[in-house]
Amino acid sequence: GIQPLQNNAVLAYIAPDGDAKKKVDWAHHFISKGFEELEQFLKPVSGKYCFGNQITLADIVFIAQYYNAMRFKVDTSKFPTITKVFNNLENVEEFKSTHPDTQ
Protein backbone atom coordinates (compact mmCIF):
# COMPACT_ATOMS: atom_id res chain seq x y z
CA GLY A 1 0.00 0.00 0.00
CA ILE A 2 0.92 3.62 -0.42
CA GLN A 3 -0.98 5.27 2.43
CA PRO A 4 -1.11 5.97 5.39
CA LEU A 5 2.57 5.14 5.45
CA GLN A 6 3.65 8.74 4.92
CA ASN A 7 1.28 10.60 7.17
CA ASN A 8 2.90 12.84 9.76
CA ALA A 9 2.23 10.54 12.73
CA VAL A 10 3.90 7.57 11.02
CA LEU A 11 6.87 9.66 9.91
CA ALA A 12 7.32 11.00 13.44
CA TYR A 13 7.36 7.42 14.71
CA ILE A 14 9.90 6.34 12.06
CA ALA A 15 12.22 9.23 12.88
CA PRO A 16 11.49 10.44 16.43
CA ASP A 17 14.81 12.27 16.30
CA GLY A 18 13.46 14.34 13.40
CA ASP A 19 15.93 12.84 10.91
CA ALA A 20 14.52 14.13 7.61
CA LYS A 21 16.54 11.62 5.56
CA LYS A 22 14.90 8.68 7.37
CA LYS A 23 11.48 10.13 6.64
CA VAL A 24 12.21 10.75 2.96
CA ASP A 25 13.79 7.31 2.52
CA TRP A 26 10.74 5.68 4.14
CA ALA A 27 8.34 7.66 1.96
CA HIS A 28 10.31 6.98 -1.23
CA HIS A 29 10.39 3.26 -0.52
CA PHE A 30 6.65 2.85 -0.01
CA ILE A 31 5.51 5.32 -2.66
CA SER A 32 7.80 3.77 -5.27
CA LYS A 33 6.77 0.23 -4.32
CA GLY A 34 3.10 1.16 -4.46
CA PHE A 35 3.50 3.03 -7.74
CA GLU A 36 5.32 0.08 -9.33
CA GLU A 37 2.34 -2.13 -8.54
CA LEU A 38 -0.20 0.52 -9.52
CA GLU A 39 1.56 1.18 -12.84
CA GLN A 40 1.25 -2.50 -13.80
CA PHE A 41 -2.37 -2.63 -12.67
CA LEU A 42 -3.44 0.49 -14.57
CA LYS A 43 -1.65 -0.20 -17.87
CA PRO A 44 -4.36 -2.47 -19.32
CA VAL A 45 -7.39 -0.64 -17.89
CA SER A 46 -6.61 3.07 -17.96
CA GLY A 47 -7.76 5.55 -20.55
CA LYS A 48 -7.66 9.23 -19.75
CA TYR A 49 -8.28 8.23 -16.14
CA CYS A 50 -7.63 5.20 -13.93
CA PHE A 51 -10.45 3.13 -15.44
CA GLY A 52 -11.18 4.28 -18.96
CA ASN A 53 -12.40 7.75 -19.80
CA GLN A 54 -14.82 8.39 -16.94
CA ILE A 55 -13.70 9.69 -13.57
CA THR A 56 -14.29 7.14 -10.81
CA LEU A 57 -13.64 6.91 -7.10
CA ALA A 58 -10.25 5.42 -7.99
CA ASP A 59 -9.21 8.76 -9.54
CA ILE A 60 -10.30 10.69 -6.48
CA VAL A 61 -8.20 8.46 -4.22
CA PHE A 62 -5.32 8.23 -6.68
CA ILE A 63 -4.68 11.94 -7.15
CA ALA A 64 -3.91 12.42 -3.45
CA GLN A 65 -1.27 9.70 -3.70
CA TYR A 66 0.34 11.44 -6.65
CA TYR A 67 0.42 14.74 -4.74
CA ASN A 68 2.11 12.83 -1.93
CA ALA A 69 4.72 11.50 -4.36
CA MET A 70 5.40 15.08 -5.50
CA ARG A 71 5.66 16.19 -1.86
CA PHE A 72 8.51 13.72 -1.36
CA LYS A 73 10.02 14.39 -4.80
CA VAL A 74 9.62 10.82 -6.05
CA ASP A 75 10.81 10.39 -9.64
CA THR A 76 7.48 9.71 -11.33
CA SER A 77 9.00 9.51 -14.82
CA LYS A 78 9.34 5.75 -14.21
CA PHE A 79 5.55 5.51 -14.14
CA PRO A 80 4.22 6.75 -17.50
CA THR A 81 0.67 5.41 -17.08
CA ILE A 82 0.32 6.92 -13.63
CA THR A 83 1.76 10.22 -14.84
CA LYS A 84 -0.61 10.28 -17.85
CA VAL A 85 -3.61 9.76 -15.58
CA PHE A 86 -2.42 12.45 -13.18
CA ASN A 87 -1.82 14.96 -15.98
CA ASN A 88 -5.34 14.37 -17.29
CA LEU A 89 -6.89 14.70 -13.84
CA GLU A 90 -4.92 17.84 -13.13
CA ASN A 91 -6.79 19.56 -15.99
CA VAL A 92 -10.22 18.76 -14.54
CA GLU A 93 -11.66 21.87 -12.84
CA GLU A 94 -12.86 19.99 -9.75
CA PHE A 95 -9.35 18.69 -9.15
CA LYS A 96 -7.75 22.07 -9.85
CA SER A 97 -9.92 23.75 -7.24
CA THR A 98 -9.06 21.16 -4.59
CA HIS A 99 -5.30 21.07 -5.20
CA PRO A 100 -3.37 21.01 -1.89
CA ASP A 101 -1.68 24.31 -2.78
CA THR A 102 -5.09 26.03 -2.77
CA GLN A 103 -5.94 24.87 0.74
C-alpha positions, 0 to 999 in steps of 0.5 A: 500500500501507499498510504497511510505510510507517509502521514505525519504521525507515522513519519514521526514514529519512524524518525522520532529524532526528526531525521529528515533523511529517514522520513524521505527514505521511508516515503520513497520506498513505499511510494515507489513500491506502491506506484510500481504495482499501480503502474502495472495494474493500470496499464491495461485498464486506464484511458484518460483516467484510472479506469477508462475515460470516466472519472471514478472513485479510484481517480479521487483516491489516486490523485492524493497519492500522486500529490504525496509523491510530489511532496517527497520528490519521487521520480514519477517519470518511471511511471508513464501510465500513472503520470498520464492519468495524473496529468489528465486529472490535473486539468479537470476543474474539480481537481484544480480547485481542490489542489493542496496548494489552494488549501 
